[in-house]
């Protein structure tokens, strides 16, 4: 498996750590990812997580813009100002920091959500609601997965 798929909720332990689902750890391991780039999602109350290539993707997009343009400046505020690097501990856990909690509203449980080449950290009920809204939106527009 080379993609982050599905979703799973895990409880935060007393030290503020949460175990990354084993399927997600496998994708990271297979890709040789040792350090995770995390940023505050542009749309959802979620933290997006991937390897350094995720940051590289955004920086390439910014490099294609005039560095003084509002687009490049906004992107830098979101990508650099809203991002951090984290590492998993030897047991495959990550620290749920204030950076994560404050942006997402996560308190006791974390929903890990696969997004293809990256994954997200959500407050579980916020994810359930957002997924229902997305499903209903597609249904109301007559869109189906074919």
Biotite code that builds the C-alpha atoms (Angstrom):
import biotite.structure as struc

atoms = struc.array([
    struc.Atom([0.000, 0.000, 0.000], chain_id="A", res_id=1, res_name="UNK", atom_name="CA", element="C"),
    struc.Atom([1.436, 3.382, -0.961], chain_id="A", res_id=2, res_name="UNK", atom_name="CA", element="C"),
    struc.Atom([-1.499, 5.652, -0.130], chain_id="A", res_id=3, res_name="UNK", atom_name="CA", element="C"),
    struc.Atom([-3.165, 6.860, 3.038], chain_id="A", res_id=4, res_name="UNK", atom_name="CA", element="C"),
    struc.Atom([-6.693, 5.471, 2.906], chain_id="A", res_id=5, res_name="UNK", atom_name="CA", element="C"),
    struc.Atom([-9.647, 5.173, 5.273], chain_id="A", res_id=6, res_name="UNK", atom_name="CA", element="C"),
    struc.Atom([-9.941, 6.667, 8.731], chain_id="A", res_id=7, res_name="UNK", atom_name="CA", element="C"),
    struc.Atom([-9.401, 5.538, 12.305], chain_id="A", res_id=8, res_name="UNK", atom_name="CA", element="C"),
    struc.Atom([-9.776, 7.129, 15.719], chain_id="A", res_id=9, res_name="UNK", atom_name="CA", element="C"),
    struc.Atom([-7.219, 6.717, 18.503], chain_id="A", res_id=10, res_name="UNK", atom_name="CA", element="C"),
    struc.Atom([-7.238, 8.030, 22.065], chain_id="A", res_id=11, res_name="UNK", atom_name="CA", element="C"),
    struc.Atom([-4.600, 10.454, 23.292], chain_id="A", res_id=12, res_name="UNK", atom_name="CA", element="C"),
    struc.Atom([-2.635, 9.018, 26.213], chain_id="A", res_id=13, res_name="UNK", atom_name="CA", element="C"),
    struc.Atom([-1.933, 10.723, 29.558], chain_id="A", res_id=14, res_name="UNK", atom_name="CA", element="C"),
    struc.Atom([1.334, 12.169, 28.203], chain_id="A", res_id=15, res_name="UNK", atom_name="CA", element="C"),
    struc.Atom([-0.405, 13.781, 25.203], chain_id="A", res_id=16, res_name="UNK", atom_name="CA", element="C"),
    struc.Atom([0.685, 11.223, 22.607], chain_id="A", res_id=17, res_name="UNK", atom_name="CA", element="C"),
    struc.Atom([-1.430, 9.361, 20.094], chain_id="A", res_id=18, res_name="UNK", atom_name="CA", element="C"),
    struc.Atom([-0.560, 6.224, 18.133], chain_id="A", res_id=19, res_name="UNK", atom_name="CA", element="C"),
    struc.Atom([-0.547, 6.656, 14.382], chain_id="A", res_id=20, res_name="UNK", atom_name="CA", element="C"),
    struc.Atom([-2.558, 3.787, 12.825], chain_id="A", res_id=21, res_name="UNK", atom_name="CA", element="C"),
    struc.Atom([-0.324, 0.932, 11.709], chain_id="A", res_id=22, res_name="UNK", atom_name="CA", element="C"),
    struc.Atom([-1.488, 1.179, 8.080], chain_id="A", res_id=23, res_name="UNK", atom_name="CA", element="C"),
    struc.Atom([-0.422, 4.838, 8.031], chain_id="A", res_id=24, res_name="UNK", atom_name="CA", element="C"),
    struc.Atom([2.924, 4.022, 9.686], chain_id="A", res_id=25, res_name="UNK", atom_name="CA", element="C"),
    struc.Atom([3.503, 1.398, 6.982], chain_id="A", res_id=26, res_name="UNK", atom_name="CA", element="C"),
    struc.Atom([3.011, 3.974, 4.232], chain_id="A", res_id=27, res_name="UNK", atom_name="CA", element="C"),
    struc.Atom([5.456, 6.315, 5.992], chain_id="A", res_id=28, res_name="UNK", atom_name="CA", element="C"),
    struc.Atom([7.985, 3.532, 6.465], chain_id="A", res_id=29, res_name="UNK", atom_name="CA", element="C"),
    struc.Atom([7.683, 2.324, 2.863], chain_id="A", res_id=30, res_name="UNK", atom_name="CA", element="C"),
    struc.Atom([8.304, 5.903, 1.707], chain_id="A", res_id=31, res_name="UNK", atom_name="CA", element="C"),
    struc.Atom([11.327, 6.298, 3.976], chain_id="A", res_id=32, res_name="UNK", atom_name="CA", element="C"),
    struc.Atom([9.681, 9.222, 5.781], chain_id="A", res_id=33, res_name="UNK", atom_name="CA", element="C"),
    struc.Atom([11.439, 10.026, 9.052], chain_id="A", res_id=34, res_name="UNK", atom_name="CA", element="C"),
    struc.Atom([10.196, 13.554, 9.656], chain_id="A", res_id=35, res_name="UNK", atom_name="CA", element="C"),
    struc.Atom([6.605, 14.703, 9.197], chain_id="A", res_id=36, res_name="UNK", atom_name="CA", element="C"),
    struc.Atom([5.573, 18.102, 7.886], chain_id="A", res_id=37, res_name="UNK", atom_name="CA", element="C"),
    struc.Atom([2.292, 19.218, 9.482], chain_id="A", res_id=38, res_name="UNK", atom_name="CA", element="C"),
    struc.Atom([0.285, 22.270, 8.492], chain_id="A", res_id=39, res_name="UNK", atom_name="CA", element="C"),
    struc.Atom([-3.057, 23.806, 9.301], chain_id="A", res_id=40, res_name="UNK", atom_name="CA", element="C"),
    struc.Atom([-5.388, 22.842, 6.459], chain_id="A", res_id=41, res_name="UNK", atom_name="CA", element="C"),
    struc.Atom([-6.493, 25.708, 4.217], chain_id="A", res_id=42, res_name="UNK", atom_name="CA", element="C"),
    struc.Atom([-10.193, 24.763, 4.366], chain_id="A", res_id=43, res_name="UNK", atom_name="CA", element="C"),
    struc.Atom([-10.978, 22.303, 7.143], chain_id="A", res_id=44, res_name="UNK", atom_name="CA", element="C"),
    struc.Atom([-10.310, 22.396, 10.911], chain_id="A", res_id=45, res_name="UNK", atom_name="CA", element="C"),
    struc.Atom([-7.682, 19.701, 10.430], chain_id="A", res_id=46, res_name="UNK", atom_name="CA", element="C"),
    struc.Atom([-3.918, 19.293, 10.486], chain_id="A", res_id=47, res_name="UNK", atom_name="CA", element="C"),
    struc.Atom([-2.537, 17.862, 7.244], chain_id="A", res_id=48, res_name="UNK", atom_name="CA", element="C"),
    struc.Atom([0.482, 15.567, 7.654], chain_id="A", res_id=49, res_name="UNK", atom_name="CA", element="C"),
    struc.Atom([2.956, 14.202, 5.142], chain_id="A", res_id=50, res_name="UNK", atom_name="CA", element="C"),
    struc.Atom([6.619, 13.816, 4.409], chain_id="A", res_id=51, res_name="UNK", atom_name="CA", element="C"),
    struc.Atom([8.933, 16.676, 3.440], chain_id="A", res_id=52, res_name="UNK", atom_name="CA", element="C"),
    struc.Atom([7.782, 16.302, -0.176], chain_id="A", res_id=53, res_name="UNK", atom_name="CA", element="C"),
    struc.Atom([4.443, 17.805, 0.886], chain_id="A", res_id=54, res_name="UNK", atom_name="CA", element="C"),
    struc.Atom([6.224, 21.034, 1.879], chain_id="A", res_id=55, res_name="UNK", atom_name="CA", element="C"),
    struc.Atom([8.310, 20.811, -1.321], chain_id="A", res_id=56, res_name="UNK", atom_name="CA", element="C"),
    struc.Atom([5.098, 20.698, -3.380], chain_id="A", res_id=57, res_name="UNK", atom_name="CA", element="C"),
    struc.Atom([3.873, 23.969, -1.875], chain_id="A", res_id=58, res_name="UNK", atom_name="CA", element="C"),
    struc.Atom([7.257, 25.652, -2.162], chain_id="A", res_id=59, res_name="UNK", atom_name="CA", element="C"),
    struc.Atom([7.440, 24.774, -5.873], chain_id="A", res_id=60, res_name="UNK", atom_name="CA", element="C"),
    struc.Atom([4.008, 26.324, -6.320], chain_id="A", res_id=61, res_name="UNK", atom_name="CA", element="C"),
    struc.Atom([5.146, 29.469, -4.491], chain_id="A", res_id=62, res_name="UNK", atom_name="CA", element="C"),
    struc.Atom([8.375, 29.632, -6.528], chain_id="A", res_id=63, res_name="UNK", atom_name="CA", element="C"),
    struc.Atom([6.290, 29.810, -9.709], chain_id="A", res_id=64, res_name="UNK", atom_name="CA", element="C"),
    struc.Atom([4.679, 33.027, -8.412], chain_id="A", res_id=65, res_name="UNK", atom_name="CA", element="C"),
    struc.Atom([6.097, 36.513, -8.152], chain_id="A", res_id=66, res_name="UNK", atom_name="CA", element="C"),
    struc.Atom([7.588, 36.389, -4.616], chain_id="A", res_id=67, res_name="UNK", atom_name="CA", element="C"),
    struc.Atom([5.969, 39.750, -3.819], chain_id="A", res_id=68, res_name="UNK", atom_name="CA", element="C"),
    struc.Atom([2.508, 38.820, -5.078], chain_id="A", res_id=69, res_name="UNK", atom_name="CA", element="C"),
    struc.Atom([-0.395, 38.473, -2.693], chain_id="A", res_id=70, res_name="UNK", atom_name="CA", element="C"),
    struc.Atom([-0.778, 34.823, -3.776], chain_id="A", res_id=71, res_name="UNK", atom_name="CA", element="C"),
    struc.Atom([2.805, 33.937, -2.813], chain_id="A", res_id=72, res_name="UNK", atom_name="CA", element="C"),
    struc.Atom([2.573, 35.887, 0.440], chain_id="A", res_id=73, res_name="UNK", atom_name="CA", element="C"),
    struc.Atom([-0.723, 34.266, 1.427], chain_id="A", res_id=74, res_name="UNK", atom_name="CA", element="C"),
    struc.Atom([0.607, 30.817, 0.579], chain_id="A", res_id=75, res_name="UNK", atom_name="CA", element="C"),
    struc.Atom([3.748, 31.420, 2.658], chain_id="A", res_id=76, res_name="UNK", atom_name="CA", element="C"),
    struc.Atom([1.656, 32.571, 5.624], chain_id="A", res_id=77, res_name="UNK", atom_name="CA", element="C"),
    struc.Atom([-0.336, 29.345, 5.427], chain_id="A", res_id=78, res_name="UNK", atom_name="CA", element="C"),
    struc.Atom([2.441, 26.901, 4.502], chain_id="A", res_id=79, res_name="UNK", atom_name="CA", element="C"),
    struc.Atom([5.342, 28.286, 6.525], chain_id="A", res_id=80, res_name="UNK", atom_name="CA", element="C"),
    struc.Atom([3.509, 30.206, 9.250], chain_id="A", res_id=81, res_name="UNK", atom_name="CA", element="C"),
    struc.Atom([0.991, 27.404, 9.768], chain_id="A", res_id=82, res_name="UNK", atom_name="CA", element="C"),
    struc.Atom([3.409, 24.494, 9.556], chain_id="A", res_id=83, res_name="UNK", atom_name="CA", element="C"),
    struc.Atom([5.801, 22.553, 11.757], chain_id="A", res_id=84, res_name="UNK", atom_name="CA", element="C"),
    struc.Atom([7.965, 19.447, 11.529], chain_id="A", res_id=85, res_name="UNK", atom_name="CA", element="C"),
    struc.Atom([7.343, 16.592, 13.982], chain_id="A", res_id=86, res_name="UNK", atom_name="CA", element="C"),
    struc.Atom([8.783, 13.132, 14.478], chain_id="A", res_id=87, res_name="UNK", atom_name="CA", element="C"),
    struc.Atom([7.158, 9.924, 15.571], chain_id="A", res_id=88, res_name="UNK", atom_name="CA", element="C"),
    struc.Atom([8.569, 8.331, 18.701], chain_id="A", res_id=89, res_name="UNK", atom_name="CA", element="C"),
    struc.Atom([9.975, 4.768, 18.489], chain_id="A", res_id=90, res_name="UNK", atom_name="CA", element="C"),
    struc.Atom([6.491, 3.342, 19.232], chain_id="A", res_id=91, res_name="UNK", atom_name="CA", element="C"),
    struc.Atom([4.879, 5.208, 16.318], chain_id="A", res_id=92, res_name="UNK", atom_name="CA", element="C"),
    struc.Atom([3.212, 7.934, 18.384], chain_id="A", res_id=93, res_name="UNK", atom_name="CA", element="C"),
    struc.Atom([3.128, 11.647, 17.826], chain_id="A", res_id=94, res_name="UNK", atom_name="CA", element="C"),
    struc.Atom([2.711, 14.391, 20.387], chain_id="A", res_id=95, res_name="UNK", atom_name="CA", element="C"),
    struc.Atom([-0.628, 16.184, 20.178], chain_id="A", res_id=96, res_name="UNK", atom_name="CA", element="C"),
    struc.Atom([0.672, 19.694, 20.789], chain_id="A", res_id=97, res_name="UNK", atom_name="CA", element="C"),
    struc.Atom([-1.187, 22.942, 21.412], chain_id="A", res_id=98, res_name="UNK", atom_name="CA", element="C"),
    struc.Atom([-0.513, 23.746, 17.728], chain_id="A", res_id=99, res_name="UNK", atom_name="CA", element="C"),
    struc.Atom([-2.703, 20.749, 16.831], chain_id="A", res_id=100, res_name="UNK", atom_name="CA", element="C"),
    struc.Atom([-5.290, 21.088, 19.608], chain_id="A", res_id=101, res_name="UNK", atom_name="CA", element="C"),
    struc.Atom([-5.910, 24.812, 19.194], chain_id="A", res_id=102, res_name="UNK", atom_name="CA", element="C"),
    struc.Atom([-6.518, 24.603, 15.445], chain_id="A", res_id=103, res_name="UNK", atom_name="CA", element="C"),
    struc.Atom([-8.627, 21.416, 15.399], chain_id="A", res_id=104, res_name="UNK", atom_name="CA", element="C"),
    struc.Atom([-10.457, 21.358, 18.712], chain_id="A", res_id=105, res_name="UNK", atom_name="CA", element="C"),
    struc.Atom([-9.044, 17.882, 19.423], chain_id="A", res_id=106, res_name="UNK", atom_name="CA", element="C"),
    struc.Atom([-9.250, 17.001, 23.103], chain_id="A", res_id=107, res_name="UNK", atom_name="CA", element="C"),
    struc.Atom([-9.244, 13.271, 23.929], chain_id="A", res_id=108, res_name="UNK", atom_name="CA", element="C"),
    struc.Atom([-9.362, 11.427, 20.592], chain_id="A", res_id=109, res_name="UNK", atom_name="CA", element="C"),
    struc.Atom([-7.813, 11.964, 17.176], chain_id="A", res_id=110, res_name="UNK", atom_name="CA", element="C"),
    struc.Atom([-9.388, 10.872, 13.897], chain_id="A", res_id=111, res_name="UNK", atom_name="CA", element="C"),
    struc.Atom([-6.710, 9.956, 11.357], chain_id="A", res_id=112, res_name="UNK", atom_name="CA", element="C"),
    struc.Atom([-8.072, 10.513, 7.848], chain_id="A", res_id=113, res_name="UNK", atom_name="CA", element="C"),
    struc.Atom([-6.347, 9.264, 4.701], chain_id="A", res_id=114, res_name="UNK", atom_name="CA", element="C"),
    struc.Atom([-6.070, 11.795, 1.882], chain_id="A", res_id=115, res_name="UNK", atom_name="CA", element="C"),
    struc.Atom([-4.046, 9.838, -0.673], chain_id="A", res_id=116, res_name="UNK", atom_name="CA", element="C"),
    struc.Atom([-0.447, 11.028, -0.411], chain_id="A", res_id=117, res_name="UNK", atom_name="CA", element="C"),
    struc.Atom([-0.948, 12.630, 3.014], chain_id="A", res_id=118, res_name="UNK", atom_name="CA", element="C"),
    struc.Atom([-3.255, 12.250, 6.000], chain_id="A", res_id=119, res_name="UNK", atom_name="CA", element="C"),
    struc.Atom([-5.093, 14.546, 8.352], chain_id="A", res_id=120, res_name="UNK", atom_name="CA", element="C"),
    struc.Atom([-5.725, 14.830, 12.080], chain_id="A", res_id=121, res_name="UNK", atom_name="CA", element="C"),
    struc.Atom([-9.327, 15.732, 12.957], chain_id="A", res_id=122, res_name="UNK", atom_name="CA", element="C"),
    struc.Atom([-11.512, 16.059, 16.002], chain_id="A", res_id=123, res_name="UNK", atom_name="CA", element="C"),
    struc.Atom([-13.676, 12.952, 15.427], chain_id="A", res_id=124, res_name="UNK", atom_name="CA", element="C"),
    struc.Atom([-17.124, 14.577, 15.428], chain_id="A", res_id=125, res_name="UNK", atom_name="CA", element="C"),
    struc.Atom([-15.921, 17.410, 13.161], chain_id="A", res_id=126, res_name="UNK", atom_name="CA", element="C"),
    struc.Atom([-14.745, 14.785, 10.650], chain_id="A", res_id=127, res_name="UNK", atom_name="CA", element="C"),
    struc.Atom([-18.058, 12.898, 10.765], chain_id="A", res_id=128, res_name="UNK", atom_name="CA", element="C"),
    struc.Atom([-19.950, 16.144, 10.123], chain_id="A", res_id=129, res_name="UNK", atom_name="CA", element="C"),
    struc.Atom([-17.626, 17.310, 7.323], chain_id="A", res_id=130, res_name="UNK", atom_name="CA", element="C"),
    struc.Atom([-17.829, 13.930, 5.593], chain_id="A", res_id=131, res_name="UNK", atom_name="CA", element="C"),
    struc.Atom([-21.644, 13.983, 5.806], chain_id="A", res_id=132, res_name="UNK", atom_name="CA", element="C"),
    struc.Atom([-21.734, 17.505, 4.334], chain_id="A", res_id=133, res_name="UNK", atom_name="CA", element="C"),
    struc.Atom([-19.417, 16.431, 1.504], chain_id="A", res_id=134, res_name="UNK", atom_name="CA", element="C"),
    struc.Atom([-21.520, 13.341, 0.793], chain_id="A", res_id=135, res_name="UNK", atom_name="CA", element="C"),
    struc.Atom([-24.756, 15.341, 0.796], chain_id="A", res_id=136, res_name="UNK", atom_name="CA", element="C"),
    struc.Atom([-23.205, 18.011, -1.431], chain_id="A", res_id=137, res_name="UNK", atom_name="CA", element="C"),
    struc.Atom([-22.221, 15.432, -4.039], chain_id="A", res_id=138, res_name="UNK", atom_name="CA", element="C"),
    struc.Atom([-25.621, 13.773, -3.793], chain_id="A", res_id=139, res_name="UNK", atom_name="CA", element="C"),
    struc.Atom([-27.482, 17.070, -4.228], chain_id="A", res_id=140, res_name="UNK", atom_name="CA", element="C"),
    struc.Atom([-25.406, 17.807, -7.355], chain_id="A", res_id=141, res_name="UNK", atom_name="CA", element="C"),
    struc.Atom([-26.215, 14.351, -8.746], chain_id="A", res_id=142, res_name="UNK", atom_name="CA", element="C"),
    struc.Atom([-22.596, 13.184, -8.497], chain_id="A", res_id=143, res_name="UNK", atom_name="CA", element="C"),
    struc.Atom([-21.780, 9.560, -7.802], chain_id="A", res_id=144, res_name="UNK", atom_name="CA", element="C"),
    struc.Atom([-18.521, 7.654, -7.756], chain_id="A", res_id=145, res_name="UNK", atom_name="CA", element="C"),
    struc.Atom([-18.351, 5.806, -11.070], chain_id="A", res_id=146, res_name="UNK", atom_name="CA", element="C"),
])
